[in-house]
Amino acid sequence: MAIKIAGTGSYVPERILTNFDLEKMVETNDEWIRTRTGIQERHLAAPDEATSDMAYKAACRAMEMAGISAADLDAIVIATITPDHIFPNTASLLQNRLGAPNAMCFDLSAACSGLLYSLEVAHALMTTRKKYKHVLVIGAEKLSCITDWQDRNTCVLFGDGAGAVILENDGSDGCNTLLAADLHADGNYTGVLNMPAGGSRNPATAETVEKRMHFIHMEGKETFKLAVNGMVSASKTVLAEAGVEASQVRLVVPHQANQRIIDAVAQRLDVEPEVVFSNIKSYGNTSAASIGICLDEIVRNKKIDRGDYLLLTAFGGGLTWGALLFRF
């Protein structure tokens, strides 16, 4: 049974918000943002552009690459913390728009680790149930709608976008492309990175709105330490499980949260800078969409060849973190 990546796709909105634009909005400057985060610009969705709209465009590009139609999809999984609605799930909205009547649909919430979680769940589903031959996995976020544009410590970080992957079980006896996975969560740190209001614990009230509780809250220093430790540990685990040395990996694709975090992970994994893929300067942190956008750039720009090892690693609110090792 060979489960492989058959197609990738991505989409980012047309509107670009530069660091110089942010200088006019909050007390910050381009040099401060670049030196501390590595971000130069980010893409923001239009007011009438929802998460499912971005997911749709990424999905179409992934299906085109895979050479399949929406009718071929057996399941759709969307990783997101910014769904169109609390319910119905965003995957069902996408199913209707694509015209994919045969697809089972659900959303998965694991913040920035969402795409990795979704790929592991989809792979397990395809391994145990042969009826799932084509699964569409998407990370899609409209973080601009939960970003506090008055908070200079967080508003410089986030952008919008979507990244899609088609997993295909072609029924052959070839090797699975996913060699190892290591995923974790620790609820002791739920307060480090979260959105305090909007759910059943703190439903929307005049008070929660006034206190700006419907925006992303992040404790930066604690997040940095936990992110680096988690991604490095999970990466080492999957490499050891697969019997692969870090020096054998063609590309390491970390979640694009902060260039300093990316550099720290690379240093502790002892890999050369050119092995680590980064596009954070152009997109910022797009949460669950981050690694999917990276993957599509890598594939379309032919930065990886058949047989190469590809290491994906991420962390997010929950806290959640993990790593996946693919042989492309």
C-alpha positions in Angstrom: 0.0 0.0 0.0 1.6 3.3 -1.1 0.2 6.5 0.3 1.9 9.4 -1.3 1.7 13.2 -1.8 0.0 13.5 -5.2 -0.5 17.2 -5.3 0.0 20.5 -3.5 -1.6 23.9 -3.8 -1.5 27.3 -2.0 -3.2 30.6 -2.0 -2.5 34.0 -0.3 -4.7 37.1 -0.7 -3.8 39.9 -2.9 -3.5 42.6 -0.3 0.0 43.0 1.2 0.6 44.7 4.5 4.3 45.8 4.8 6.2 46.7 7.9 6.1 50.3 6.7 2.3 50.1 6.6 2.4 48.9 10.2 4.6 51.9 11.2 1.5 54.0 10.5 -0.8 51.8 12.7 1.2 51.1 15.9 4.4 52.2 17.5 6.9 50.1 15.6 9.3 50.2 12.7 10.6 48.1 9.9 14.0 47.4 11.4 12.6 46.3 14.7 10.2 43.9 13.0 12.8 42.5 10.6 15.5 41.9 13.2 13.2 40.3 15.8 10.9 38.3 13.5 12.4 38.1 10.0 9.1 39.3 8.6 8.9 42.0 5.9 5.3 41.7 4.8 2.2 39.6 5.1 -0.9 39.0 3.1 -4.4 39.9 4.4 -7.7 38.6 3.2 -10.3 41.0 1.9 -13.3 41.7 4.3 -15.6 39.4 2.3 -12.9 36.7 1.9 -13.4 33.9 4.4 -11.2 30.9 5.3 -13.2 28.6 3.0 -12.6 30.9 0.1 -8.9 30.7 0.5 -9.1 26.9 1.1 -11.0 26.5 -2.1 -8.3 28.2 -4.2 -5.6 26.2 -2.7 -7.6 23.0 -3.1 -8.2 23.6 -6.8 -4.5 24.0 -7.4 -3.7 20.8 -5.5 -6.3 18.8 -7.4 -5.0 20.1 -10.7 -1.5 19.0 -9.9 -2.8 15.6 -8.7 -4.8 15.1 -11.8 -8.1 14.4 -10.0 -11.5 15.9 -9.8 -13.6 16.8 -6.7 -15.7 13.7 -7.3 -12.5 11.6 -6.6 -12.2 13.0 -3.1 -13.1 10.5 -0.3 -12.4 12.9 2.6 -11.7 16.6 3.2 -9.8 17.7 6.4 -9.3 21.4 7.1 -6.9 22.5 9.9 -8.0 25.9 11.1 -8.5 28.1 14.2 -10.4 30.6 12.1 -13.4 28.6 10.7 -16.1 30.4 8.7 -18.5 29.5 11.5 -18.4 27.6 14.8 -20.6 25.2 12.8 -21.1 23.8 10.2 -17.5 22.9 9.7 -15.5 24.7 7.1 -14.7 21.4 5.3 -18.4 20.9 4.6 -18.6 24.4 3.1 -15.7 23.6 0.9 -17.1 20.2 -0.1 -20.3 22.0 -1.3 -18.3 24.6 -3.3 -16.0 22.0 -4.9 -18.8 19.6 -5.7 -17.3 16.7 -3.8 -20.4 14.6 -2.8 -18.4 11.5 -1.9 -16.1 13.2 0.7 -16.4 12.8 4.4 -15.6 16.2 6.0 -14.3 17.6 9.3 -12.2 20.4 10.7 -9.3 19.9 13.1 -8.1 22.5 15.6 -4.5 22.2 16.7 -3.5 25.8 15.9 -0.1 26.1 14.1 0.4 22.3 14.3 -2.9 21.7 12.6 -1.6 20.6 9.2 0.8 18.0 10.7 -2.0 16.7 12.9 -4.3 16.5 9.9 -1.8 14.7 7.7 -1.2 12.1 10.4 -4.9 11.6 10.9 -5.6 11.3 7.2 -2.7 8.9 6.7 -4.0 6.7 9.5 -7.5 6.8 8.0 -6.1 5.8 4.6 -4.0 3.0 6.1 -6.8 1.4 8.0 -9.7 2.0 5.6 -8.9 1.2 2.0 -12.0 3.1 0.8 -10.1 6.4 1.3 -8.0 6.7 -1.8 -7.8 10.4 -2.1 -7.9 12.7 0.9 -7.6 16.5 0.7 -5.8 18.0 3.7 -5.8 21.8 4.0 -4.4 24.3 6.5 -6.2 27.6 6.1 -6.4 30.7 8.3 -7.8 34.2 8.3 -5.8 35.3 11.3 -6.3 39.0 10.4 -9.8 38.7 11.9 -8.5 37.6 15.3 -5.4 39.8 15.4 -5.4 42.8 17.7 -4.2 45.6 15.4 -3.6 47.8 18.5 -1.1 45.4 20.0 2.4 46.0 18.5 3.8 42.8 20.0 1.5 40.5 18.1 0.0 42.4 15.1 3.4 42.4 13.3 3.4 38.6 13.2 0.3 37.3 11.5 -1.0 36.9 7.9 -3.6 35.0 6.0 -3.5 32.1 3.5 -4.1 28.5 2.7 -2.0 25.4 1.8 -3.4 22.1 0.5 -2.0 18.6 0.1 -3.6 15.7 -1.7 -2.8 12.3 -0.2 -3.3 9.4 -2.6 -3.3 5.6 -2.0 -2.6 4.3 -5.4 -3.1 0.7 -4.4 0.4 -0.4 -5.3 3.0 -2.2 -3.0 5.3 0.8 -3.0 6.6 2.5 0.1 4.5 5.0 2.1 5.9 8.5 1.8 5.2 9.2 5.5 8.0 7.4 7.3 7.5 8.6 10.9 5.4 10.9 13.0 5.7 12.3 16.5 2.9 14.6 17.8 2.3 16.0 21.3 0.2 18.3 23.4 0.5 19.8 26.8 -2.6 21.5 28.3 -0.5 23.0 31.2 0.4 25.8 28.8 -3.0 26.7 27.4 -2.6 30.3 28.6 0.6 30.9 26.8 -1.0 31.1 23.4 -4.7 31.4 23.1 -7.8 33.5 22.3 -9.5 34.1 25.7 -13.1 34.6 24.6 -15.5 33.5 21.9 -16.2 29.9 23.1 -18.5 28.5 25.8 -16.2 29.5 28.6 -16.3 33.2 27.8 -19.1 33.8 25.2 -19.2 37.2 23.6 -20.4 40.0 25.8 -19.9 43.7 25.9 -17.3 43.1 28.6 -15.2 40.6 26.6 -15.3 42.9 23.5 -14.3 45.9 25.6 -11.4 43.9 27.1 -10.2 42.8 23.6 -10.5 39.2 24.6 -11.5 38.0 21.1 -8.0 38.5 19.8 -4.8 36.3 19.9 -3.0 36.5 23.2 0.6 35.3 23.3 3.4 35.3 25.9 6.3 35.7 23.6 9.3 34.6 25.7 7.7 31.5 27.0 6.4 30.6 23.6 9.8 30.9 22.1 11.4 28.5 24.5 8.6 25.9 24.3 8.5 26.1 20.5 12.2 25.4 20.0 12.3 22.6 22.6 9.2 20.9 21.2 10.2 21.1 17.5 13.7 19.9 18.1 12.7 17.0 20.4 10.0 15.8 17.9 12.3 16.1 15.0 15.0 14.0 16.6 12.4 11.4 17.5 11.1 10.9 14.0 14.6 10.8 12.6 15.6 8.2 15.1 12.5 6.2 14.4 13.2 6.1 10.7 16.9 5.5 11.1 17.7 8.7 9.2 20.5 11.2 10.1 19.8 14.9 10.1 22.6 15.3 7.5 20.6 13.1 5.1 17.5 15.4 5.1 17.2 17.4 2.0 14.9 20.1 3.5 13.7 20.9 7.0 10.4 22.8 6.9 9.6 24.4 10.2 6.5 26.3 11.1 7.0 29.9 10.0 6.5 31.7 13.3 9.7 33.7 13.8 13.0 33.6 12.0 14.8 33.4 15.3 12.9 30.3 16.3 13.6 28.8 12.8 17.4 29.5 13.3 17.4 28.1 16.8 15.8 24.9 15.6 18.3 24.5 12.8 21.2 25.1 15.1 20.1 22.5 17.6 19.4 20.0 14.9 22.9 20.7 13.5 21.8 21.2 10.0 23.2 23.7 7.5 21.2 27.0 7.0 20.5 26.2 3.3 18.7 23.0 4.4 16.1 24.9 6.3 13.3 26.3 4.2 11.9 29.7 5.2 9.5 32.1 3.5 8.5 34.0 6.6 9.7 37.3 5.2 6.9 37.3 2.6 4.0 35.8 4.6 4.5 36.1 8.3 2.9 33.5 10.6 -0.1 31.9 8.8 -0.7 29.3 11.5 -2.0 26.0 10.1 -1.5 27.3 6.5 2.2 27.9 7.1 3.8 24.5 6.2 1.3 23.9 3.4 2.3 27.1 1.7 6.0 26.2 2.1 5.3 22.7 0.7 3.7 24.1 -2.4 6.6 26.5 -3.0 9.1 23.7 -2.6 7.2 21.3 -5.0 6.5 23.9 -7.7 10.0 25.4 -7.6 11.5 21.8 -7.8 13.5 22.2 -4.6 13.1 18.5 -3.8 13.6 15.3 -5.9 12.2 11.9 -5.7 13.6 9.9 -2.8 14.6 13.0 -0.8 13.9 13.2 2.9 11.6 16.0 4.0 11.2 16.9 7.7 8.2 19.0 8.8 8.0 20.4 12.3 5.6 22.8 14.0 4.2 24.0 17.3 1.0 25.9 18.2 -1.5 26.9 20.8 -2.6 24.0 23.1 0.3 23.7 23.4 0.6 21.3 20.4 3.8 20.3 18.6 5.3 17.6 16.5 7.2 16.5 13.4 6.6 14.3 10.4 9.3 12.7 8.2 8.5 12.1 4.5 10.4 10.4 1.8 9.2 12.3 -1.2 
